[in-house]
């Protein structure tokens, strides 16, 4: 990978032997490996290692989960927050596992729309809850640094299953809790 980055530096008109750029191919290669390490992680395994049987049947919400990902179209960052809720049906998951699932999918080349669905489907598949809700809000450097150059734009995506899809009151409760500042 380092050789490719050295070639890219040359292609943009820079000197890869310049002092400040000597180790850049190595640094960028390491950074790219870290930013895409989600391919080495099975998100289902993350959830499955921390499932507990509980009769809790109200909404569980983890909000403001930081997201850092790379847009697959331009390989530029997008970042923001995810809000995830589910209604248990006899099983709950350790709370730290939800942000880990987000990271496992976000640390791949992504589009926000697919990321939202992948998170939703993983939780639905592994916990079989009464419903899952995922909302993601991100800023995309491909829109802010290049192209349309709209610095204050944000993109929101959502995906729902079960009771969140079929029950307006449950969906509204989720949205109200995401928007509230209880902490």
Buried (B, 14 or more C-beta within 10 A) or exposed (E): EBEEBBEBBEEEEEEBEEEEBEEBBEEBBEEBEEBBEBEEBEBBEBBEEEBEEEEEEEBBBBBEBEBBBBBEEBEBBBBBBBBBBBBBBBBBBEEEBBBBBBBBBBBBBBBBEBBBBBBBBBBBEBBEBBBBBBBBBBBBBBBBEEEEEEEEEEBEBBBBBBBBBEBEEBBEBBBEBBEEEEE
